[in-house]
Amino acid sequence: MKLNLSAINRFFNVLFGALAMLLVMLVSGFITMRLAIHGHEVKVPTLTGLTLAEAGSRTSALGLSLTLENRFYSPDTPPGRVLAQSPAPGATVRREWPVRITESLGPQQVAIPSVLGQTERTASINIRRLSLELGVAAHIAAPGEPGIVLAQTPDPNATGVDRPRVSLLLSAAPSDALDAESPDAIVMPSLTGLTLATAASRAAIAGLHIVSAEDQTAAPSAAATIPTQPATPAAPQAAANRPATPPAASIATVAGQTPAAGHRVLKGDPVHITLAN
């Protein structure tokens, strides 16, 4: 009986010892794995306000890569310094993780040039000559020579621009103006400053139609203000040669439009305009 108890005790001692060793191995492996994983993790530093060189040194010291993604005007941050970053400061990432930054260009000091009516090549040269960037160049079917700038975004001499990028809307032959993704997708032309008649013609060429309360009500009111008097028998020829008075709405000037010029729209979409008083 004593022999059996001794054998049982030795068995449990060996079993408990093996379990203890297994537990130690599992804990050690878990700690080693945690150290291996978190040993390659770092916290993203604060880069906003630093120069690009300082931001590069700080990220490379932590094993991170730096990527310049955007450049924006800013009235508060001096030029050449980091305006924004992603990931945010304090975020935990793996080493070699890319940190994307936006560079400040300082306050806008370059006037947006007018490239309307220029060819795409000439407009591109004039834009880059002022250290501006050429943005999206979209095409729309229009009569006349292809490759001519019909509209631009931002508008000429615009202020409060957020980035140094000028996008162009160029004329194209109807066969070249189809969008690769949607044949009905076009870029909204600029109608501001045109007469209502010219704006309606340009919208119609683009496959759009003008919808405006002013447009619908101005023509009847204008017609009501023009007196209609029958020509007297004594002056039938003079009445025939007198030029017709155009409706007031047709010579009114477009002061605003929705959607704005440069926005992507579909053929058949309505365009809401406001007329100058």
DATA-V897454 format. One record per residue. N is the residue number from 0. RES is the residue in three letters. PHI is phi as a letter, one per 40 degrees, with the letter a starting at -180 (none if undefined). BURIAL is I if it has 16 or more other C-alpha atoms within 10 Angstrom, else O. D_CENTER is the distance of its C-alpha to the mean C-alpha in Angstrom with 1 decimal. Layout:
n | res | phi | burial | d_center
N | RES | PHI | BURIAL | D_CENTER
N | RES | PHI | BURIAL | D_CENTER
This chain:
n | res | phi | burial | d_center
0 | MET | none | O | 88.5
1 | LYS | c | O | 87.7
2 | LEU | c | O | 86.6
3 | ASN | c | O | 84.2
4 | LEU | c | O | 82.7
5 | SER | c | O | 82.3
6 | ALA | c | O | 80.6
7 | ILE | c | O | 78.3
8 | ASN | c | O | 77.4
9 | ARG | c | O | 76.6
10 | PHE | c | O | 74.5
11 | PHE | c | O | 72.4
12 | ASN | c | O | 72.2
13 | VAL | c | O | 70.9
14 | LEU | c | O | 68.4
15 | PHE | c | O | 67.2
16 | GLY | c | O | 67.0
17 | ALA | c | O | 64.9
18 | LEU | c | O | 62.6
19 | ALA | c | O | 62.2
20 | MET | c | O | 61.4
21 | LEU | c | O | 58.9
22 | LEU | c | O | 57.2
23 | VAL | c | O | 57.2
24 | MET | c | O | 55.6
25 | LEU | c | O | 52.9
26 | VAL | c | O | 52.1
27 | SER | c | O | 52.1
28 | GLY | c | O | 49.9
29 | PHE | c | O | 47.4
30 | ILE | c | O | 47.4
31 | THR | c | O | 47.0
32 | MET | c | O | 44.1
33 | ARG | c | O | 42.4
34 | LEU | c | O | 43.0
35 | ALA | c | O | 41.7
36 | ILE | c | O | 38.5
37 | HIS | c | O | 37.8
38 | GLY | c | O | 39.2
39 | HIS | c | O | 36.0
40 | GLU | b | I | 33.7
41 | VAL | b | I | 32.5
42 | LYS | c | I | 30.6
43 | VAL | c | I | 27.3
44 | PRO | c | I | 28.2
45 | THR | c | I | 26.5
46 | LEU | b | I | 24.6
47 | THR | c | I | 22.8
48 | GLY | g | I | 24.5
49 | LEU | c | I | 26.0
50 | THR | c | I | 25.7
51 | LEU | c | I | 24.2
52 | ALA | c | O | 27.9
53 | GLU | c | O | 29.0
54 | ALA | c | I | 26.2
55 | GLY | c | I | 27.1
56 | SER | c | O | 30.8
57 | ARG | c | I | 30.4
58 | THR | c | I | 28.4
59 | SER | c | O | 30.7
60 | ALA | c | O | 33.7
61 | LEU | c | I | 32.7
62 | GLY | g | I | 31.9
63 | LEU | b | I | 28.1
64 | SER | b | I | 25.7
65 | LEU | b | I | 23.0
66 | THR | b | O | 19.6
67 | LEU | c | O | 17.4
68 | GLU | b | O | 13.8
69 | ASN | a | O | 11.8
70 | ARG | b | I | 13.1
71 | PHE | b | I | 12.4
72 | TYR | c | I | 14.8
73 | SER | a | I | 17.2
74 | PRO | c | O | 20.3
75 | ASP | b | O | 22.1
76 | THR | b | I | 21.7
77 | PRO | c | I | 23.5
78 | PRO | c | I | 21.8
79 | GLY | g | I | 22.3
80 | ARG | b | I | 22.4
81 | VAL | c | I | 20.4
82 | LEU | c | I | 18.0
83 | ALA | a | I | 17.2
84 | GLN | a | I | 18.4
85 | SER | a | O | 18.4
86 | PRO | c | I | 20.9
87 | ALA | c | I | 22.1
88 | PRO | d | O | 25.4
89 | GLY | g | O | 28.5
90 | ALA | c | O | 27.0
91 | THR | c | O | 29.5
92 | VAL | b | I | 28.4
93 | ARG | c | I | 30.4
94 | ARG | c | I | 31.1
95 | GLU | g | I | 28.9
96 | TRP | c | I | 25.9
97 | PRO | c | I | 22.7
98 | VAL | b | I | 21.4
99 | ARG | c | I | 17.8
100 | ILE | b | I | 17.3
101 | THR | b | I | 15.0
102 | GLU | c | I | 17.0
103 | SER | c | I | 17.5
104 | LEU | b | I | 17.9
105 | GLY | g | I | 19.9
106 | PRO | c | I | 19.8
107 | GLN | c | I | 18.2
108 | GLN | b | O | 21.2
109 | VAL | b | O | 20.0
110 | ALA | c | O | 20.0
111 | ILE | c | I | 17.3
112 | PRO | c | I | 19.6
113 | SER | c | I | 20.2
114 | VAL | b | I | 20.0
115 | LEU | c | I | 20.7
116 | GLY | g | O | 23.6
117 | GLN | c | I | 23.4
118 | THR | c | I | 23.3
119 | GLU | c | I | 20.4
120 | ARG | c | O | 22.6
121 | THR | c | O | 23.6
122 | ALA | c | I | 20.2
123 | SER | c | I | 19.0
124 | ILE | c | O | 22.1
125 | ASN | c | I | 21.7
126 | ILE | c | I | 18.2
127 | ARG | c | O | 19.3
128 | ARG | c | O | 22.6
129 | LEU | c | O | 21.0
130 | SER | g | O | 19.4
131 | LEU | c | I | 15.9
132 | GLU | b | O | 13.6
133 | LEU | c | I | 13.1
134 | GLY | c | O | 9.5
135 | VAL | c | O | 9.4
136 | ALA | b | O | 12.8
137 | ALA | c | I | 13.4
138 | HIS | b | I | 17.0
139 | ILE | a | I | 18.9
140 | ALA | c | I | 22.6
141 | ALA | a | I | 24.3
142 | PRO | c | O | 27.9
143 | GLY | g | O | 28.9
144 | GLU | c | O | 28.0
145 | PRO | c | I | 25.1
146 | GLY | g | I | 22.4
147 | ILE | b | I | 22.4
148 | VAL | c | I | 19.3
149 | LEU | c | I | 19.3
150 | ALA | a | I | 16.2
151 | GLN | a | I | 13.7
152 | THR | b | I | 10.7
153 | PRO | c | I | 11.6
154 | ASP | c | I | 15.1
155 | PRO | d | O | 18.1
156 | ASN | g | O | 19.4
157 | ALA | c | O | 16.6
158 | THR | b | O | 17.2
159 | GLY | g | O | 15.4
160 | VAL | c | I | 12.4
161 | ASP | c | O | 10.6
162 | ARG | a | I | 10.1
163 | PRO | c | I | 12.3
164 | ARG | b | I | 10.1
165 | VAL | b | I | 11.1
166 | SER | c | I | 10.0
167 | LEU | b | I | 13.1
168 | LEU | b | I | 14.6
169 | LEU | b | I | 18.0
170 | SER | c | I | 21.2
171 | ALA | a | I | 22.7
172 | ALA | c | I | 25.9
173 | PRO | d | O | 25.9
174 | SER | c | O | 26.7
175 | ASP | b | O | 23.7
176 | ALA | c | I | 21.1
177 | LEU | c | I | 21.1
178 | ASP | c | O | 18.1
179 | ALA | c | O | 19.1
180 | GLU | c | O | 18.0
181 | SER | b | O | 19.0
182 | PRO | c | O | 21.2
183 | ASP | c | O | 20.4
184 | ALA | c | I | 16.6
185 | ILE | b | I | 15.8
186 | VAL | b | I | 13.3
187 | MET | c | I | 14.4
188 | PRO | c | I | 16.6
189 | SER | c | I | 17.4
190 | LEU | b | I | 20.6
191 | THR | c | I | 20.9
192 | GLY | g | O | 24.2
193 | LEU | c | I | 25.8
194 | THR | c | I | 28.9
195 | LEU | d | I | 28.8
196 | ALA | c | O | 30.7
197 | THR | c | I | 28.4
198 | ALA | c | I | 25.2
199 | ALA | c | I | 26.9
200 | SER | c | I | 27.9
201 | ARG | c | I | 24.4
202 | ALA | c | I | 23.0
203 | ALA | c | O | 26.0
204 | ILE | c | O | 25.4
205 | ALA | c | I | 21.9
206 | GLY | g | I | 23.6
207 | LEU | b | I | 22.5
208 | HIS | b | I | 24.9
209 | ILE | c | I | 24.9
210 | VAL | b | I | 25.9
211 | SER | a | I | 27.0
212 | ALA | c | O | 30.0
213 | GLU | c | O | 30.8
214 | ASP | c | I | 30.8
215 | GLN | c | O | 33.2
216 | THR | b | O | 35.5
217 | ALA | c | I | 35.7
218 | ALA | c | O | 37.4
219 | PRO | c | O | 40.4
220 | SER | c | O | 40.9
221 | ALA | c | O | 40.8
222 | ALA | c | O | 43.3
223 | ALA | c | O | 45.5
224 | THR | c | O | 45.8
225 | ILE | c | O | 47.0
226 | PRO | c | O | 50.8
227 | THR | b | O | 52.2
228 | GLN | b | O | 55.8
229 | PRO | c | O | 57.9
230 | ALA | c | O | 58.9
231 | THR | c | O | 62.5
232 | PRO | c | O | 64.9
233 | ALA | c | O | 65.5
234 | ALA | b | O | 62.0
235 | PRO | c | O | 60.6
236 | GLN | c | O | 59.4
237 | ALA | c | O | 57.7
238 | ALA | c | O | 55.7
239 | ALA | c | O | 54.7
240 | ASN | c | O | 53.6
241 | ARG | c | O | 51.6
242 | PRO | c | O | 47.8
243 | ALA | c | O | 46.1
244 | THR | c | O | 44.1
245 | PRO | c | O | 40.4
246 | PRO | d | I | 39.1
247 | ALA | c | I | 37.4
248 | ALA | c | I | 34.2
249 | SER | c | I | 33.8
250 | ILE | b | O | 33.8
251 | ALA | c | I | 31.7
252 | THR | b | I | 28.4
253 | VAL | c | I | 25.0
254 | ALA | c | O | 23.7
255 | GLY | a | I | 20.5
256 | GLN | a | I | 18.6
257 | THR | a | O | 16.8
258 | PRO | c | I | 14.4
259 | ALA | c | I | 12.9
260 | ALA | c | I | 13.0
261 | GLY | g | I | 10.3
262 | HIS | c | O | 9.5
263 | ARG | c | O | 11.0
264 | VAL | b | I | 14.5
265 | LEU | b | I | 17.8
266 | LYS | d | I | 21.0
267 | GLY | g | O | 23.2
268 | ASP | c | O | 20.7
269 | PRO | c | I | 22.0
270 | VAL | b | I | 20.6
271 | HIS | c | I | 21.7
272 | ILE | b | I | 22.7
273 | THR | b | I | 24.7
274 | LEU | b | I | 27.5
275 | ALA | c | O | 28.7
276 | ASN | c | O | 32.0
